[in-house]
Amino acid sequence: MRTLVIDDARVMRMILSGLLQELGFEPFVAEDGRDALNVLAEVGMVDLMLVDWNMPNMNGLEFVKEVRKDATYADAKIMMVTTESEMENVIQALEAGADEYVMKPFSKEAISEKLALLGLVATS
């Protein structure tokens, strides 16, 4: 399965990409929402997008709203992976089209559990 990791922190992109590779995903990366739209235009459909909230140029919430306008990506799962912990932000992201929400710092198990809830990996 193909996935897109969108985070302005290079280390976080590396951590998430490595974790996803361990789980059998083929990860692509982007530095912000605008970059992510360009990557999607280049690589096409992905099964999953892991999106940080706080990024320059186009933040994660703006990206989710934008990508959900395009029917091409209607079946893609979107998981917010962010430090934004206010319940109001969680609700806002889910209403915008995110399927799951994970708060940083996270564990490999937390990501795996969310992926299982989305039907993307089997629980061990």
Wavefront OBJ file of the C-alpha trace (Angstrom):
o trace
v 0.000 0.000 0.000
v 1.120 3.508 -0.787
v 1.185 6.264 1.798
v 2.087 9.929 1.969
v 3.733 11.380 5.099
v 3.247 15.144 5.335
v 5.259 16.916 8.032
v 7.555 19.940 8.007
v 10.002 18.200 10.375
v 12.471 16.026 8.466
v 13.059 13.769 11.486
v 9.321 13.130 11.884
v 9.032 12.278 8.179
v 11.883 9.794 8.617
v 10.375 8.229 11.764
v 6.922 7.802 10.240
v 8.282 6.589 6.897
v 10.426 3.991 8.640
v 7.538 2.787 10.778
v 5.291 2.527 7.723
v 7.929 0.625 5.772
v 8.160 -1.875 8.650
v 4.398 -2.344 8.316
v 4.645 -3.003 4.576
v 3.740 0.432 3.197
v 5.498 2.295 0.384
v 5.922 5.812 1.797
v 6.244 9.079 -0.092
v 6.990 12.319 1.785
v 6.074 15.994 1.610
v 7.180 19.011 3.664
v 3.802 20.789 3.837
v 0.308 20.693 2.391
v 1.206 22.501 -0.823
v 4.151 20.149 -1.414
v 1.828 17.217 -0.673
v -0.600 18.294 -3.408
v 2.343 18.370 -5.824
v 3.490 14.909 -4.717
v -0.033 13.530 -5.183
v -0.184 15.047 -8.669
v 3.101 13.297 -9.453
v 2.610 9.846 -7.832
v -1.176 9.498 -8.047
v -3.439 7.717 -5.613
v -2.220 6.701 -2.166
v -4.059 4.538 0.354
v -3.151 6.607 3.393
v -2.010 10.120 4.247
v -0.423 10.960 7.614
v -0.722 14.705 8.090
v 0.812 17.102 10.605
v -1.328 20.108 11.546
v 1.247 22.886 12.026
v 3.189 23.463 8.806
v 4.135 26.487 6.690
v 2.594 27.308 3.285
v -0.483 25.075 3.782
v -1.231 23.576 7.176
v -2.642 20.113 7.723
v -6.239 21.190 8.202
v -6.140 23.238 4.985
v -4.618 20.244 3.195
v -7.340 17.866 4.432
v -10.064 20.262 3.274
v -8.388 20.703 -0.111
v -7.753 17.005 -0.783
v -11.297 16.064 0.263
v -12.644 18.374 -2.477
v -11.084 16.028 -5.062
v -13.088 12.844 -5.652
v -9.884 11.147 -6.847
v -8.838 10.796 -3.211
v -12.240 9.951 -1.723
v -11.108 6.444 -0.765
v -7.778 7.517 0.734
v -7.605 7.367 4.520
v -6.303 10.445 6.305
v -4.742 10.336 9.763
v -3.740 13.535 11.523
v -0.491 13.045 13.473
v 0.022 16.225 15.451
v 0.748 17.965 18.744
v -2.650 19.677 18.571
v -4.444 18.076 21.513
v -7.491 20.290 22.057
v -10.726 18.351 21.572
v -12.014 21.220 19.435
v -9.111 20.637 17.006
v -9.775 16.895 16.877
v -13.419 17.570 16.014
v -12.442 20.183 13.428
v -10.043 17.742 11.708
v -12.586 14.908 11.672
v -15.286 17.209 10.310
v -12.877 18.361 7.575
v -12.404 14.765 6.427
v -9.687 13.167 8.560
v -10.454 9.540 9.423
v -8.261 9.239 12.527
v -6.250 11.452 14.868
v -3.017 10.623 16.736
v -1.291 13.008 19.112
v 2.489 13.409 19.257
v 4.431 11.943 20.894
v 3.095 8.602 19.699
v 4.220 4.990 19.888
v 4.534 2.460 17.088
v 1.664 0.611 18.767
v -0.573 3.704 18.701
v -0.009 4.151 14.963
v -0.555 0.424 14.338
v -3.808 0.460 16.327
v -5.135 3.408 14.319
v -4.122 1.721 11.056
v -5.985 -1.414 12.187
v -9.079 0.685 12.946
v -8.852 2.002 9.394
v -8.586 -1.557 8.073
v -5.085 -1.006 6.721
v -3.087 -3.435 8.887
v -3.908 -6.546 10.873
v -3.579 -6.315 14.630
v -0.980 -8.605 16.123
l 1 2 3 4 5 6 7 8 9 10 11 12 13 14 15 16 17 18 19 20 21 22 23 24 25 26 27 28 29 30 31 32 33 34 35 36 37 38 39 40 41 42 43 44 45 46 47 48 49 50 51 52 53 54 55 56 57 58 59 60 61 62 63 64 65 66 67 68 69 70 71 72 73 74 75 76 77 78 79 80 81 82 83 84 85 86 87 88 89 90 91 92 93 94 95 96 97 98 99 100 101 102 103 104 105 106 107 108 109 110 111 112 113 114 115 116 117 118 119 120 121 122 123 124
